[in-house]
């Protein structure tokens, strides 16, 4: 497209390719981090990650900092997240960035509540689309001015969406295309952004020296993230385990040998909800191929001993490895075993209060 995004627009959508041009004259990152400007950008990057991990997210337009600093903070937060290597953190970060993009798309010219838009002076076309929205959609392979989208793209985009209106059986499909309504296009663009941004992470070629330089920030993020996760999940309650995890525990306690994906999924899930490494290892003691030393090594590696603290696989991954079994009505509303666990625990609270009274 011929449209040239402004610096303000690029600071709100810093994942656009043109955004890199705004920071191409910055010094090497290792040098920048030692400067005052580098400290500001690092603080913005850490704040960005913490927002992604927070249950109460705040999304505001960026006017208080230079456009280039906002763009650089986006790049740096992805580098820090890649150094940490936690898969769930990466998922949350990309979802947050997609949500931010969606928020800025729908609030360009103002909101129905009368709030002033961050890009209020732009001109909308006859279909109420702005130049930057069409530019962004074009870069991510969606033409939001059309009433249909290729079937393959649609299936990939809607995978995490649970609303019935997005299910393929409720859509009109014709000659390899799915019809979409105008009010849905920003939603689908949001999910497309999430898919693409997640596909790019983690970065594999970050110099070890750079991760070491960023280690204090990464460790603080990991510590606060772990504390937040444990606080949100509370005390361990086996009755709230999702069917897939219950099946793995049943299999191992009955003496069955778990597959590697099964071991990984069970270990990472139990670690994510706060179970101690020794307790996890004890659970595997009933397996016919149990080896204490090997088990402690594997558990330690999955829970962060190898430098990367892994998150439990999402439901999509569990289905791929054949571990998604005995799905229930809650499974249909979530896309991650941890979400199931948290939801089931929340459901149980009123019942417990009733028993006490």
N, C-alpha and C positions, 0 to 999 in steps of 0.2 A: 504493500500500500504506500501511497505518496505522503500520507499524513506523518508529520513530525511531532511526536509527543513533547510536551514542555517538561522542564525540570521538575515542576510541581507534580505533574502527572506521573513521571517516572519514579518520584519518591514515594508515591502511593502504590505503585505497581513495580517494585524494584526488581522483579524477576524477569522483566522484559529485556530482550537482548540489547536494546538501545541504552538501557540503564548503565551497562558496563562502560559505555563511552564517557559517561559523566565522571567516572573515577579512574580513567586510564592513566591520568597524570599523577596519581597518588604514588608516594614512595613504596618500596616493597613492604609487605605487611610486617615483617620482622622489625623493620626500622620504624614504621608508623606507630606500632604498639608502644614504643618507647617515648613518643612525643605526647604533648598535652592533648593534641587533637585525637591521637590514637586512644588515649584513656577515655575521652568522651565517647568515641565510637564503640569502644569495648563495653562501656556502661550501657549504651543503647542496645547493644547486641544481647547482653545478659538480661536486660529488662525485657527484651523481645522474647527470649526463651522462657523466662519466668511467666510472662503473660500466656504463652502457649500452654504451659503446664498448670496454670491456675484454673480453678473451677469457675471463678467469676472473672471473665475476660472483659477488658476495657479496650475499645478500639476508638482512637481519636485521630483526627486529621493532623498532618505534620506541618506545622507552621513555625514551631519554636526552634527548630534546628535547620541547618542548611540542607538543601536537597541532597547534595553529595554525601553528607554524613549519614543521612537516613538510608541511602542506598548502600553505603559501605557497611552500616550496621547489619543490614540484611545478609550481605555476603559473609560477614564475620560470624553471625549467629549460626549459619549453616556449617561453617568450618568448626566452630566450637562443638556443635552437636555431633558432627562427624568424628571429632576426636573422642568424644564420650562414647559413641558407638551404640547407645541403647536404642533398640529398634522401636520401642513404644514412644520414646522421646521424639524420635524422628517422625513417627506417625503423627504425633500431636502437633509438632512444629509445622508440618506441611498442611495439616488440616487448619491450623490457626491462620497461616498465610492465605489459604484459600478463602477462609471466612472473612479475613480483612479485605481481600479483593472484592468479595461479594458486597460487603458493607459499603465500600467506596463506590462501587458501581451503582448501587441503588440510592446513594445519598449525594451524588454529584451536584445536583441543582437544588437540593433541599429535601426535607422530609414532609410528610403529611402533617406532622405536628408543628410545622412552621419553623423548624430549625434551618439555619442557613447552610447551604451546600458548600462543600470545600472547592468545588470547581464550577461555581454558579454562573460564570460568564460565558460558558461554552454554548454552542448552538446545537440543538437536537434536530435530527432529521424527522421526516413525516411519521416514522414509526416510533419516535421517542428514543432513538438510540443516539448516543454521543459519538464523536469521532474516536475518542480513546477507547470506548467500549468495543467498537467495531475493529479497531486496530489490535486490541488485546485478543479478542476472539479469533481474529485471523491468524495471529501468531500461534495460538493454541489449537488451530485446525478446526474451528467451528465458525460457520457463517450464521451469526445470530439474526441476520435479516431474512433468512429462509425459514420455511415452515417444516423442514424435515432434516434429519441427520442420518448418516450411514448407520446401518444396523450394528456393525462391529463396534463402532465408536460408542453407540448408545449403551450396549451391553456392558462395556468396560466402565463407562461413566456411572451407571446407576447401581453397580454392584453393592456399594455400602448403603444405599438408600432403601428404607423399609416401607415407605408410604405406598399404599396399594396403587395409587395413580401412576407410579413410575414402573410398575411391573409390566413386563412385555405383553402379558395376556390382556392387559387393559389398554393397549396402544393399537393404533392403526399402522400396520406395516404393509408397505407396497413396494415391490421390486427392489428389495434390499435397503429401503429407507424407512425410518420411523418418523411419524408426524409428531411435531412438538408445538405447543401453544406459546404465544409470545411471552406470557407471564412466567413461563418455566425456563426461559432461555438463559437468564443469569444464574439460575440454580444449577443448570447443567454445565454452564461455563465454570462455575465454582468447583464442581466435582472434577471437571477436566483439568483445571489448574492443579487441584490436589493430586490427581493421578500422575501428572507429568512431574511435578516438583518432588513427589516421593520417589519416582523412578530414578531421579538424579542422585539421590542420597543413599548411603553415605559416600562422601568423596573418598576415593581410594589412593590419591596421590599426594596427600598432605605430608609435607616434610615432618619427620619425627621431632625435629628441633622446634618447629612451630607449635606442635601439640604440647611439648614440654613448656614452652613459653606461656601457653594458655592454660596450663594445668591448674593453677590456683582457682581460676574462674570455673573451670570444668568441675573440679572437686566440690566447690561450693554449690554449684547447680545440682550435682548428683546427690549431695547430702540433703539439700532442701527438698529435692524431688522424692527421695526415699521416705523422708519424714512425712511429706504430704500424702504419699501413697498409703503409708501405714495408718495415718490419721483418718483418711477417707475410708479405708477398708476395715479398720477397727480390729477387734479380737478375731482370731481364726475360728470359723464356724463351718465344720464339714457339711452340715445340713444344707448350706447354701452353695456348695460346689455345683458347677454345671454338670449335666449328664456325661459329657465327654471326659471330664476329670474323674468323676465317680467311676466310670467304666475302667479307666486306667488303674485306679487304686484297687478296684475289685480284681482286676486281672493279676496285678502284681502280688496282692495278698493271698491269692489262690494258687500261687506258684507258677504263673505263666511268665514267659520271657517277653518283655516289651521290645518293640522295634526301636531303632534309634530315634525316629521322630517322636515316638511315644515317650521315651525317657526324657528327651529334651523338653517336650511340652509339659509333662508333669513336673519336672524339676523347676523349670522357669516359672510356672504358675504358682507353685508352692512358695518359691522364693519371693515372687512379687507380692504375695499377700502377707509376708512377714515371717514365714517359718524358718527356723534356724537350719543351717547347713547340716548339722549333726542329726537333726530330726528327719530331714529329707533323706539322708543316707540310710538311716535306720529303716525307713520305709522300704528301701530296695533290698534289705537283708533277706527277705523271704523269696527273692527271685532265685531260680535254680542255678543261674550262672553268676551269683553274687560273688564279688571280689572286693573286699573292704578297701584296699588301697586304690584300686582302679575306680571304684565308685566315688570315693572322696575326691579323687582327682577330677573326675567328670563333673561332679556337683560343684566343686570349687571353680572349675573353668566356666560353667554356665552362669554361676552367680557372681562373676566378676573377677575371679582369681587370675584370669588370663588377660586382664586389661579391659575387657568389654563385658558389661553387665547386660545379659540378654533379657528381653521381655517375652512373655508367653505369646505364642503365635495367635493371630486373629482367627476368627471362625472360618474365613475363606481358606486359610492355610490348613486348618484342621480338616476341612472337607477334602482338600487336595491330597492329603496324606492318609485319608481314610479313617481319621480319628473322630470325626463328627458322628456320634451315634446317639440313639434314643432322644432325638430332639423333642423339646416340649414347646408350649406356647410362648414361654419367655425367650427361647432361642430365636423365635421368629421376629423378635423386636430388638435384638442386639447384634452386634457384629464382632464381639470379643468376649472370651470366657471371663475376663475380669469384670466386664460390664454386667454380665449375668450374675456373677458373685455379689457385686455391689448392690444390684437391684434386688436380689433375693434376700439379702440381709436387711435392706431397707423395708421390704415387705413384711418381714418377720417382727419388726419392732412393735407395731401396734398390738400384735397378738401377745407378745411378752408382757406388755403393760396391762393388758386385760387379765392375764393370769395372776398378776400381782395384786390386783384390786379385788 
